[in-house]
Amino acid sequence: MMYFLRRIAAAIPVMMGISLIAFALSAASPGDPAVEALTLNGVNEPTQSEIDAKRAELGLNDPMAVQYVHWLWRACHGDLGTSYMTKESVSGELLRRLPVTLSVSGMALIIAVGTGIPLGMLMALMKNTAVDHTARIAALSLVSIPGFWLAILMIAVFSEKLHWLPTSGYGTIKHLIMPAIVLAAGTSAVLMRLTRAALLEVWNQAYIVTAKAKGLRDIRILLIHALRNAMIPLITVIGSYFGAILGGSVIVEVIFAIPGIGRFAMDGIFRRDYPVIQGYVVFTGLVYVAFNVLVDFSYLVIHPQLRLGGKLQ
Amino acid sequence: MLYSFTRNKITLQLVVLALCLLLAIVGCSPAAQPQANSSPASGSAHPEEVVLAAPRDLAPGPQDAYYTSTILYVWEPLITASEDGQPAPKLAKSWTMSQDGKEWTFQLRENVKFHDGEKLNADAVIANFNRYKQVSPKSSPFYTLDIKSSYPGLKDVVKIDDMSFKLVFDNPQPTLLYSMVNFSSPIYSPKNFNEKGDFNGLPQGTGPFKLVEHQKDQYALLEAFDGYYGEKAAAKRIRVRVIPDPDTRLAALKSGEIMGVMDLGAIPPTLAKELLKDSQFEVSATKSTISHYLHPNGKKAPFDNPKLRQAVSMMIDRQQLVKELYLGYPTATVNFLNNTSPFYKDMKPDYRPEEAKKLAVEVLGSQRKSIDLIVPTYGLDRYPYKAQAELFQSVLKDLQLDVNIRILDGAAFKEAQSKGDYDLALATQGLPNGDPYTLFTNYLSSTGSSNKSYSLGYKNDRVDQLLNQVKTTLSMDERKNIYNELQTIAASDLPTIPLFNDASLIAYNKKITGYKATIYGTTLPELKWAS
């Protein structure tokens, strides 16, 4: 318990650090949020006095350190501020978009784990056979294909030609299938290769030989003993992958018209909408920290010896 | 050995079977064929519903100055613009200007109801003017709502009787009608605002469509308003989905998921060409308020010299540019003013490469000059700006200019322009309203905001004098003469190098009819299923 409390406490300075870096990078990047806010329509050309008034209204004339401390103070009280452009609450907007991103990334995780690990097991079982070779080539291809290309290809085949799935949008399970597969493809391939390698590595360990000698069925040895011990690298990959896609995948969200967190953040970056950028950074930072803690926790569940201070072999 | 497992065929078969099942469930779930007359986002089927798509959300929401764009026909203005750019009646059916130009009296259209059942009358209009005062300037992705720029020197809004009101100004406002057009005079139900002047729910306008449902960044659902005073909307329900990616919009059109596209950049010309290969689809184009320019940095060499600006202008074959990269939809021009303005003067493109080269030699001698051409990223999605920049790079070699292309995101692009950290910039400008006074002032006046923020470095005493003169000119004929002279001067001095007037381009499936492009939008109320 203390271990997790320490991890969570350690996350606070990490969060402050990343929010500070994000703030500094936003401020250092070219462009003026006041000008952006006044030229949303692409027609208006604000005068200098209008720009000055807008900067004062947004608090942009304060020194950067003061602006950051103001933001931090409000964030500590649960207020991530208001978007310069839409005038809507950043936290409200993030929470509104969270279920969208969660559903797509959750489905992507199910696909990545549901295909990557079983196929990796199959590859290990059928090592050096035609099935193994084919699966390895497939994994290499999947990991090499750019996401946007796979997305366009899938839309052309499954929407334009076959009419099986909608091209884009959000609302039903059908809308999630293509974006989730695109998000999962690369990780599924990584998991296939990793599962195969991890299983082959543990297969000659003494405890496996012992299990065989005791007359256990092969499938039982594989699922209960080998896979469990091969899970550590897999969980590490899955944890960091899920943390990453929860932050939203801009390309997938734009191509499939998914109103998720990634698109929101990208709009914020293009418009120099500091509260949106900061809110997004804090949110994704929290997600990463939470998943790291969960991954650590899962190590303890899988390897009881770690609870007693043991080390992985 | 692992091979020992292969002997256990039953186990292996089970694993393979489980995998196949999983893949089948995930990848090949039995989805019904998406149809454009179904409601894909909500899942509920409405056989009469027409689904369209736009690159952005046309209903930004209650915090926006207008809630929806005018192209959804939910709200209506007092004054609209006719297709020739002239002010035309909408909710105000007639008007008169006082002799001194300081008072305008408007008569409202009778029997007009808002979507919430409220009646349009002078009190409702005054409530809207009070809101303009309260929220101005209010940003929007469409047009900024700013009472000071649309109604400069407005002193009072006076009710005359139930159906007429008067606007009283400090100074004469002979061109008021032009600046009141569309986004400058939106009228909503007086019960539609909260204490901050934002919308307290869905917008309650007087248009032929009601906004009945809105999912931000997903779709806006419109329903025909039965109480509309004019010709009712032909389609009962229209769903306008948000699909930001142009390729996905094209795929959605091809798959029959949507019946048409709308809004700026609805379909890039290259995709329109591809779509027209299929006889199921049609494209509609008309003039647009957007003009395309090549901004020179007139604050530093080499483009502080008007001769080199003229050389660049004469070196660009605008007709070829429009034909090759924009499929001939836009209109090539050297006129600074957009062709939707009623004050537009027709000027033919001036392509004289040999003279251009001579001018370049006059300015640069025998030296070559390296210059930066900056391109905004938003132009890459909507227009073939990358190809256009590369074309200029190739063409300007003959003027001894070695062009280095820099692609910048919107904010960085603006900063580079304002700091003068560029030589040439690809840019667009929308015409705010039919009266070009604001646009001329912004670009051509020595103190103009665009002149300064784009580092155009332009100063011409005659132009400043004409712009001062136009402020006090009440006669429209005299104003026209001044605007004509300003257009001539701009085409000669080239503070910015005009390229072409864009076209408003939409595409649709022939299963619908009555759907055409207009200068700013489409004929949405006339859209219906082809029988």
Contacts between the chains, C-beta under 8 A, distances in Angstrom:
chain1	res1	chain2	res2	distance
A	29	B	411	7.5
A	29	B	412	7.3
A	30	B	408	8.0
A	30	B	411	6.5
A	30	B	412	4.2
A	30	B	415	4.2
A	30	B	416	7.2
A	31	B	409	7.7
A	31	B	410	7.6
A	31	B	411	2.5
A	31	B	412	5.6
A	31	B	414	6.5
A	31	B	415	5.2
A	32	B	411	7.2
A	32	B	414	7.6
A	32	B	415	6.9
A	35	B	411	7.5
A	35	B	414	5.8
A	35	B	418	7.9
A	36	B	410	7.3
A	36	B	411	5.6
A	36	B	414	7.8
A	37	B	139	5.7
A	38	B	137	7.9
A	38	B	139	6.6
A	38	B	144	7.3
A	39	B	414	7.2
A	40	B	139	4.9
A	40	B	140	6.4
A	40	B	141	5.1
A	40	B	144	7.5
A	41	B	139	7.6
A	41	B	140	6.2
A	41	B	141	6.0
A	41	B	142	5.6
A	41	B	143	5.2
A	41	B	144	6.0
A	41	B	430	7.5
A	42	B	428	7.0
A	42	B	430	6.1
A	43	B	143	6.2
A	43	B	144	7.9
A	43	B	429	7.3
A	43	B	430	4.0
A	43	B	431	7.9
A	43	B	432	5.4
A	44	B	143	7.6
A	44	B	144	5.0
A	44	B	432	7.7
A	45	B	442	5.1
A	45	B	449	4.5
A	45	B	450	4.4
A	45	B	453	6.2
A	46	B	449	6.5
A	46	B	453	8.0
A	47	B	449	4.7
A	48	B	449	7.6
A	48	B	452	7.5
A	50	B	137	7.5
A	85	B	139	7.3
A	86	B	60	7.0
A	86	B	61	7.6
A	86	B	63	6.1
A	86	B	64	8.0
A	87	B	63	4.3
A	88	B	61	7.5
A	88	B	63	5.8
A	96	B	216	7.6
A	110	B	26	7.6
A	111	B	26	5.4
A	114	B	22	5.1
A	114	B	26	7.0
A	115	B	19	7.4
A	115	B	22	6.8
A	115	B	23	6.8
A	115	B	26	7.7
A	118	B	15	6.6
A	118	B	18	6.8
A	118	B	19	5.1
A	118	B	22	7.3
A	119	B	19	6.6
A	121	B	15	6.9
A	122	B	15	6.2
A	122	B	16	7.1
A	122	B	19	7.0
A	124	B	2	6.6
A	125	B	2	6.3
A	125	B	5	4.8
A	125	B	6	7.1
A	125	B	12	6.8
A	125	B	15	7.5
A	126	B	6	6.7
A	127	B	2	5.4
A	127	B	3	7.8
A	129	B	6	8.0
A	152	B	247	6.2
A	155	B	247	7.8
A	155	B	248	6.4
A	155	B	251	4.8
A	156	B	251	6.8
A	159	B	34	7.5
A	159	B	251	5.8
A	159	B	252	7.6
A	159	B	255	4.7
A	159	B	257	7.1
A	160	B	251	5.3
A	160	B	254	5.1
A	160	B	255	5.0
A	163	B	33	4.2
A	163	B	34	6.6
A	163	B	255	6.1
A	163	B	256	7.5
A	164	B	28	7.4
A	164	B	31	5.1
A	164	B	33	7.7
A	165	B	31	5.4
A	165	B	34	7.6
A	166	B	31	7.8
A	166	B	34	4.7
A	166	B	40	5.3
A	166	B	252	8.0
A	166	B	257	5.9
A	167	B	34	7.9
A	167	B	243	7.7
A	167	B	248	5.5
A	167	B	251	4.7
A	167	B	252	4.4
A	167	B	255	5.9
A	167	B	257	5.7
A	168	B	241	7.9
A	168	B	243	5.3
A	168	B	245	7.7
A	168	B	248	5.0
A	168	B	252	6.3
A	169	B	40	5.6
A	169	B	41	5.3
A	169	B	218	6.9
A	169	B	219	7.8
A	169	B	241	6.3
A	169	B	243	7.7
A	170	B	41	6.8
A	170	B	218	6.0
A	171	B	40	6.9
A	171	B	41	4.1
A	171	B	42	6.3
A	171	B	43	6.3
A	171	B	218	7.5
A	172	B	40	7.5
A	172	B	43	5.4
A	173	B	29	7.0
A	174	B	29	6.9
A	174	B	31	4.5
A	175	B	40	7.6
A	175	B	41	8.0
A	177	B	26	7.0
A	177	B	27	7.1
A	177	B	29	6.5
A	177	B	31	7.9
A	180	B	26	8.0
A	181	B	26	7.4
A	181	B	27	6.7
A	200	B	2	7.5
A	203	B	2	6.3
A	217	B	8	7.9
A	218	B	4	6.4
A	218	B	5	5.2
A	218	B	8	5.9
A	218	B	11	7.3
A	219	B	5	7.8
A	219	B	8	6.7
A	219	B	11	4.7
A	222	B	5	7.5
A	254	B	244	5.2
A	254	B	245	5.4
A	255	B	245	4.9
A	255	B	247	7.6
A	255	B	248	5.7
A	256	B	248	7.0
A	257	B	218	7.8
A	257	B	241	7.2
A	257	B	242	6.0
A	257	B	243	4.5
A	257	B	244	6.2
A	257	B	245	7.1
A	257	B	248	6.4
A	259	B	215	7.8
A	259	B	216	6.8
A	259	B	217	3.7
A	259	B	218	5.5
A	259	B	242	7.6
A	263	B	217	7.2
A	263	B	244	7.6
A	270	B	377	7.8
A	270	B	409	5.6
A	270	B	410	5.9
A	270	B	411	6.9
A	271	B	410	7.5
A	271	B	411	6.9
A	272	B	411	4.9
